[in-house]
Amino acid sequence: MVDLRSQYQQIKTEIDQAIQGVLDSAHFIGGPAVSEFQQAFETYLDVKHVIPCANGTDALQIAMMALGLKPGDEVITPSFTYIATTEVIALLGLIPVFVDVDPRTFCIDPSKIVAVITPKTKAIVPVHLYGQAADMDAIMEIANRHNLFVIEDNAQAIGSDYHSASGNVSKVGSLGHIGCTSFFPSKNLGCYGDGGAMYTNDDALATQLRMVANHGQSKKYKHDIVGCNSRLDAMQAAILCVKLKRLDQYIDARRAVADYYDRVLGASEKITIPFRDPKSKHVFHQYTVQLTGADRDGLQTYLAEKGIPSMIYYPKPAHKQGVFDSFNLGDLDLPVTEELTKKVISFPIHTEMDETQLASICEHILNYVNQN
Ligand SMILES: *Cc1c(COP(=O)(O)O)cnc(C)c1O
């Protein structure tokens, strides 16, 4: 699905130097590489505070802890997402309240949020799925009206711009109270191991996030609240400094791949190409279509035989996963989510794809889809 080796070959000299720099400095945790990345990322996102941490799942968990969410509090989130988003809700003893997604953007449908708000609701966690933003104008309006926190799960849409109704253009992830992201190697801004970050424009929240990520410590050996230990290591930070400079170029490369797929696959009546919301720049973490009247399993098998990977993100919605059995969600009706889990399929997309590869992938897809 991705080609991290070819991408590394393109930037090998700089990456190797960055890693060597960390080895020479012997600052393996914290130190100049981490602060350099933190500042560069703050500038890129145009936010006041970036708080690096160990991975994207931790980022979500620390965000919920820093906001003071307590067991029994309700958190509204989509079920059509990677398990990490909803897992941390359960881990903290919070109650996940699943809302259906918009059939075009695949992100949480704001028109279905108000109906599930109760006095126990504390936060909304929209997920900017596949690289496109949820309807943040509508979500922030609801959150402000009902006094709710918004934590953006921005693991898949880093670098995307959001055009607010007010006319402001801001980076996705910087619109809510806290943005969370992951630097897992295959993400749009990926390191060579695990990594993650939280970001916010709120000074008090930033202090709280830093404390939770660092053993609840306010001063050396002064531990005021329950925290955890979650850090981005210096080698990953040094790698991210090199890759952040290229993020926009990487996004352009992904968008060019998506344009090609759109052009060729859009010709098939059985394929619905991704919707592009004019409010948000799609950064195509995934290129995901919906198949209608074609056998999805068959297509995957056929493509695999030709050496072409494909993936289903996600085959089973969160609310149907065993982890939530105790919440008795059996009757929960999320028709769009259910339908998408049956129809979506994602094709390879990365920064080093060329037209020959794309032409061949598209030819095989159309070959199968048109005959089955
Ligand atoms: C990848 C991802 C995460 C988790 O990130 P990790 O760094 O793997 O912990 C969370 N949410 C979404 C939507 C993701 O895609």
The ligand as an SDF file (V2000), in Angstrom:
LIG
                    3D

 15 15  0  0  0  0  0  0  0  0999 V2000
   -3.1340    5.5890   13.0930 C   0  0  0  0  0  0  0  0  0  0  0  0
   -4.3250    6.1020   13.7690 C   0  0  0  0  0  0  0  0  0  0  0  0
   -4.3720    6.2660   15.1700 C   0  0  0  0  0  0  0  0  0  0  0  0
   -3.3270    5.7500   16.1160 C   0  0  0  0  0  0  0  0  0  0  0  0
   -2.0270    6.0910   15.8780 O   0  0  0  0  0  0  0  0  0  0  0  0
   -0.8220    5.1940   16.4940 P   0  0  0  0  0  0  0  0  0  0  0  0
    0.3540    6.1030   16.3210 O   0  0  0  0  0  0  0  0  0  0  0  0
   -0.7380    3.9650   15.6850 O   0  0  0  0  0  0  0  0  0  0  0  0
   -1.1270    4.9340   17.9180 O   0  0  0  0  0  0  0  0  0  0  0  0
   -5.5060    6.8360   15.7210 C   0  0  0  0  0  0  0  0  0  0  0  0
   -6.5370    7.1950   14.9670 N   0  0  0  0  0  0  0  0  0  0  0  0
   -6.5490    7.0480   13.6200 C   0  0  0  0  0  0  0  0  0  0  0  0
   -7.7410    7.4770   12.8420 C   0  0  0  0  0  0  0  0  0  0  0  0
   -5.4460    6.4700   12.9790 C   0  0  0  0  0  0  0  0  0  0  0  0
   -5.4740    6.3070   11.6530 O   0  0  0  0  0  0  0  0  0  0  0  0
  1  2  1  0
  2  3  1  0
  2 14  2  0
  3  4  1  0
  3 10  2  0
  4  5  1  0
  5  6  1  0
  6  7  2  0
  6  8  1  0
  6  9  1  0
 10 11  1  0
 11 12  2  0
 12 13  1  0
 12 14  1  0
 14 15  1  0
M  END
$$$$
